[in-house]
Amino acid sequence: MRKIISLVLGTVLVVAGIYGLLYLLFFTVYPVRTLYYLVPGGVLVIGLVILWEDLTEFLRRR
């Protein structure tokens, strides 16, 4: 059960990070500070780390 929750959480974080970055790139009118890109970028990286950890552990079992 924990692995399912972890995979869903990682996937949701990756999608939210990509959506946030694309939103900042395409839908903001005024220039955005570089600091604001750290939030969706950080969410994306955290999601990738969670998925990487789960998938490498799954592949090691096989």
Secondary structure by P-SEA (a helix, b strand, c coil): caaaaaaaaaaaaaaaaaaaaaaaacccccccccccaaaaaaaaaaaaaaaaaaaaaaaaac
